[in-house]
């Protein structure tokens, strides 16, 4: 049995002071959501359908696209509900579960980007052993490990949210639930929920970014000793898409962290906007980056449309 607490639902918030314009704001949001679903859905379909893409690099890309789809489907219902029909109520259980999935999937995405860096590292440092190192079973184990790390690491702070009593204001500052938002409404000792996320961020986002950075230093050292300039350019070009996705993801993470930590005097709308940028920009950009920079993906897209046009 859960302990007694206020049964009043939490209230989600769109853009404070711009409620009258919510219908207009919903148009670009809906367009971005549809683009994210189409872009990442298309990537998943291409990787499944095209046997030429049945390689470790594209399996990891499928994991990235799947994670982006999951993040989008987790936030989209409540965001569009607030903007379209001003549906602000959300039950405690639904709110905690949404926060759990949002934060878990963020850690999963960081882990997938790390796995992709490992894939590039093996491909460039030891190309002759690539297929023997990154077998299908090993790729599956890496993917499973990334998912388990993301979803298990968020269990302790989210479980505590179920036990806290809530007697402060029930108004949240976003159109979706975040752990840091919800815990501030608790009438209890939230020291653990303050400290644990800081340690978790250091051991996941920060450590992942550090390992990715050092892996690219080693990749660069390997590429620089390649005699042929054309071979160097080809090796580096295989990394451009991944580096772009890494920058998009971690720059938005850093931006959101700085706004939350040091932007206390910034208008609330800036905080809200940065949160939406963090959750929407990487899933929106990743399919575009890989479609533009990866020739195999481009060929698959051309084949897909040519088959449908003949049909």
N, C-alpha and C positions, 0 to 999 in steps of 0.2 A: 504493500500500500504506500502511495506517495503521501507525504505530510500535508497538513492543511495549508492552504494558501489562498490568496485572492482568486476567485473564479472569473473575475472580469477579464475579457480578452485584451490582448495588446492592440494598440492602434498604430497602423503603418502611416507613414508620411511621404507625400510626393515631393513637390517643390514648394516650400513654405513661402507664402506671399504671392505665388503664381497659380493658385488654385483655379482661377478663372481661365487660365490658358492651358490647363491640363490636356484638354482635347487636342489642341494644336501641338503641344509637346509630344503627345502620344504618336503623332504621325512619323517623325524621324525615328522614334524608339521602335515602333512596329516595323519600319523599313529595315532597321539594323537587325532586329531579331529574325526577320524573314531571311535576310542575307546570310546571317550566321547559320541558320538551319539549312538553307540551300547549299551554301559553300561547304560546310563540314559534312553534310549528308552526301554531297556529290563526291567528296574525297573518299569517304568510306565505301561508297558504291564502286568507284573506280578501282580502289585497291582490292576489293573483293572480286570484282569481275575480270580484271586484267591480270592474266597469269604472269605477264612481264613485270608486274609490281609486287610479286610474291617474294620479296626479299626483306631482310631484317630492317633496313632503313625505312621501308614503307610500312612495315608492321608497327614500328614505333610512331610513324606519322599517323597511322590509323588510331593508335592509342591517344595521341594528342587531339585528333579530330573528335574522337568519342568523348574525351574529357570536356572539350569546349562545348559540345552539344549538351552534355549533362549539366554543366554550369548554367547554360542558357535556359534549359528547360526547368531548372530549379528556381531561377529568379523571375522568369518571364510571367508566370500566372499572376503573382502578387503585384508586380510592377504595372502590368497592363490593367489589372483590376482597379488599382488606385487611379491611374490616369484616365481610364475610360468611364468607369461608373462610380468612382470614389468609394470603392469597397475597401475599407480600412481595417475592419476587424480581422484578427487572426488568433486562433486558440493558442494556448501555451504550448501544447504538444506539437502542433503544426509548425509553430515558430521555432521551437528548439530543433526539430528535425531539419527544417530549412537551413538554419545556421550550421548544423552538423554537416550537411551535404555541401554547402557553399565553401566552408573552410577546409573540409576534407579534400574536395576536388581541387582546391588551390594548391594544396600540398602534393596531390597526385600530379598536377600539371608541372610543377617544379621538378618532380621526380622523373617524369617522362622526358623533359628537356635534358636532364642529366643523362638519362639512358641514351638519348639521341647523340649527345656529345661523346659518350663511350663508343657508340657505333662508328662515328666519324674517326675517333682516335684509333680504333682497331683497323679500319679501312685504309688509313693513310700510314700508320706506323708499321703494321704487319699485314700488308695486303695479301700475301701468299697464304697466310693462316686464317684469313677473315672467315671463310665458310666453315672451317673446323672449329673456330672459337664461338662464332655467333650462329649456332645451330637453332633450328626452330624451337626445340625444347628449352634451350637456354633463353631465348627471347621470351618465351612464355613465362619462365621462372622470374626473369627480370621484371616483366610487366606485372605479374602477380605480387611480387615483392613491393613494387611501387604502390600498387593499390592497397595492399595490407598496411603498409606504413602510413599512408594518408588517412585511412579510415579508422585504424586503431588508435593513432596518436591523438585524435580529437575526442575520444570517448570520455576520459576523466572530466574535463571542464564542462562538457555538454551534459553529462549525467548529473553534475552538481546543480545545473540550472533547474532540473526537475524537482530538486529538494528545497531550493530557496523559496522563502515566502516573498511575495511582491506587494508592498504597501505604498510605494512611491507612485509617481505618475506612470501610467501605462502607455504613454506615447513614445514610440520609437522614432528615430531620426531619419529612417530610410523607408523605401517601399518594399523592403525585404528585411529579414532578420539576420543580424550579425551578433556574434557572441559578446563583443565589447559593448554593444548597445544594450543588450538584454541584462547583462550582469549589473550594470549601473542602476537598474530599477529594483534590484534585490535589497531586502531589508535583512541583511545577514553579513557575516564576515566573508568578504570576497577576495581575501589576500591570495589564496591559491589560484583563483581565476585571473588575478592580475599578473602573478609571477610565471605561472605555467606557460601561457602563450609567448612570453618573451623568450623563455628557454627553448620552446618549440620552434619559434621563428629562427633562432640562432642555429639550431641543429638541423633545420630543413632548408628554408629559403637561403639563408646566409651560407651555410656549408655547401649546398648544391651549387650556388653561384661561384663560390671559391674553387670548387673542384672543376667546374666548367671552364673557368678562367685559366687554371693551370693546365688543363688538358689542351687548350688551344695554344698555349705557349709551347708545349711539347710538339703539337701538330705543326706549328709555324717553324720550329727548329728543324723538323723532318723535311718540310717542304723546301726550306732554303738550301738544303744540300742536294736537291734534285738538279741534275745538270741542265736539262731542257727547260727553257722558259715556258714553252707550250704546256709541258707536263705540270710545271708549277702552277700555271694559271688554271689548268683543269682540276688539279687537286684542291686548290683554294676555292674554286667555283662551287664544288660540291658542298662546301661549308657555309656559303653565303646565306642560303635560306634559313638554316638553323640558327646562325648568328643573329639574323634579323628577328626571328621569333624570340630568341633569348633576350635581346635588347628590348623588344616590345613588352615582354612579360615583366622583366625585372625593373625597367624604368617606371612602369605603372605601379609596381609594388613599392618602389622607393618613393615615388611621388605621393602615393596615398599615405605611406608611413610618415613622411615629412609633414604633410598637411595635418594629420592627426596629432603628431607630437609637438609641432612648432607653430601651427597655424591657428592657435586658439582664438586669435583676434580677427581671423579672416571671416568673411560673411559665411553663414551656414550653407548657403547655396553652393559655395565653392567646395565645401566638404562633401556635399551630396553629389555634385557633378563629378568630382574625382573618384568617388565610389563607383559611379556608373561607368566611367572611363576604364577603371580597373577591371570590371566584370564584363564589359562589352568589347573593348578595343582589341585585346589579344584574340578572342574567338572570331572577331570580324576580320582581322588582318591575316591570321595564319593561313587560311585557304588562299587568299590573294597572293601572299608571298610565295607559297609553294607553286601556285599556278603560273606565276610570272617567271620564277627562277629555275624551275625543274622541267627539263625537256621531256622526260618520260611522262610526267603528269600532263603536260601540254599535248603530247601525242595521244594520250588516252582520252582527253577531253575532245580533241578533234575527231577521233574514232567514234566516240559516243554520239556526237552530234551528226556525223556523217551517216551512221547507222540509222538514227531516228529520221533524218531527212529523206533517206532512201525508202524508209518504211512509210 
